[in-house]
């Protein structure tokens, strides 16, 4: 007999399927709200120091995008899966809508390259820092508006009623896919029922291009409910938040790069550079060297606003030197924080592999087989990596709250609690993974210790940000 809670959850999936027009109408409301916050502040004067969320649309839009929207969209992924993508995302909605009226071209091979999630996330993060996307509406229009325009263009060009942009090129697709692996619910596929359907079912459109018959996890699913009860084989159900990481997700080189060098390296550098005294010291040293050698053009603040921050009316402009030092700092953070993490994962993998049992190389990609254990262990760091990005984004939330006169004395304790719990969860996942590979307790302990030591610089960076700087 099916438990009542399980039946109720499956019914909720059916509700989403049966009320798809209502969900689409909600998405259009969000699109309108999004476009207003995106476009209108860009044509208004920059706010003065007395402007607040309650009396200035530009500050309200800043708080909506960077204080609430992005931090809590990120938080929603391990809680609800990619429900944001399927229920609310304006960019996904516009891309799918454009594809309904577009050219329906075949998806090109270059677009299917597995490295796009890492590359798109990295480039968007770096560009956002160079143009000060958290502070200025024109920068928001360039980053978010440019992404939305590209999503619509890709939708118009490729696919029919599909979210091709979301599947392959969205800058946060890889991050969302990783965090959704921790979601406590997903659409489960019964392959036996699929092979022997009890009734005829009309074809459905899976906009994010998920192979429904072989869907095992929540990483790619947008939770829209269109496939609920399809062929009597798909239903929404609960699961352990650790099941996909432990039993399904094997990882690959690009996912490992996104976790280790993207979320735990590059993103941390992007959040920390503006608070770091090391950034100031590096900039001063380079400026002194340039002056000593009579090289002055890097000190000029003449870059356009869409290349480097340039708002002389509020005395905020980047020189070419500023841009170069920002890039240097972020790249150094990616290497200095991500490098130890990767080394720790590699040492842990070697601890778990007996000398008499070398890795089997993959026929398609020799390196994939050699490092498959590393890629699998890297999946265990998803909670810590996701928590780091959330903490970085929420720093803007706290800054805006302080500007509004609200006390944030609770923030340090909350930050350390969240980071500590995420690290403990990651280490628990790694420990459970070691148990799937060996029963030798010393090997498991050494592997866990290697991973913990590898993440020490990552944790230390947040201590510097929260306490020292």
Buried (B, 14 or more C-beta within 10 A) or exposed (E): EEEEEEEEBBEBBBBBBEEEEEBEEBBEEBBEEBBEBBBEBBEEEBBEEEBBBEEBBBBBBBBBBBBBBBBBBBBBBBBBBBBBBBBBBBBBBBBBBBBBEBEBEEBEEEBEEEEBBBBBBBEBBBBBBBBBBBBBBBBBBBBBBEBBEBBBBBBBBBBBBBBBBBBBBBBBBBBBBBBBBBBBBBBBBEEEBBEEEEEEEEEBEBBBBBEBEEBBBBBBBBBBBBBBBBBBBBBBBBBEBBBBBBEEBEBBBBBBBBBBBBBBBBBBBBBBBBBBEBBEEBBEEBBEEBEEEEEEEBBEBEBEBBBBBBBEEEEBBBBBBBBBBBBBBBBBBBBBBBBBBBBBBBBBBBBBBEEEEEBEEEEEEEEBBBBBBBBBBBBBBBBBBBBBBBBBBBBBBBBBBEBEEEEEEEBEEEBBEBBEEBBEBBBBBBBBBBEEBBEBEEBBEBBBBBBBBBBEBBBEBBEBBBEEE
